[in-house]
Amino acid sequence: MARYRGPKTKIARKFGQAIFGDDKSFEKRNYPPGQHGNNRRRGKKSEYAIQLMEKQKAKYTYGILERQFRNMFEKATRAQGITGEVLLQLCESRLDNVVYRMGLSSSRRGARQLVGHRHITVNGEIVNIPSYQVKAGDVIGVREKSKSLQVINDSLDNERSVYEWITFNKDTKEGTYVSVPQRIQIPEQINEQFIVELYSK
């Protein structure tokens, strides 16, 4: 299963955002990585550099590698609507992301692991593909044998976020992906237009 396995804080510092979730190391050093840190003189970035950085930020945020991300972009260009918005909606509709949004895991990386280890069901059937595209109306839950997992219960105890396009019942550990989120509802700080411009070159 292809995934990014390198350092997280270093990448978060590169973008100036805690894109992998809460990170105490990032809070202590929220400046770019490198020998000179904040004192390094950084010239004005080119248009290409800005576009590339935005694409990399989106990939790292959702835990998607280049080939899969490009395939999603091509799918977004064929779909109706604004390409950049459709691309983010496809990212949000991934099963691992929906599991993360429901609060079953404190990070997308952890949510991906839950899916891969067959702890998650979609409409009553076990699905172990993190990139599975969830559709509006699908019911996502924790399989019966996994409902007592400590990691899931700890995450649900600490979860405070509420998303309009998702309903979730903590008692049954089951939720519904009500609808595809609109761009204004997606909290990620990503400028999708730069990604469209980069791939359109």
Disulfide bonds with the S-S distance in Angstrom:
none
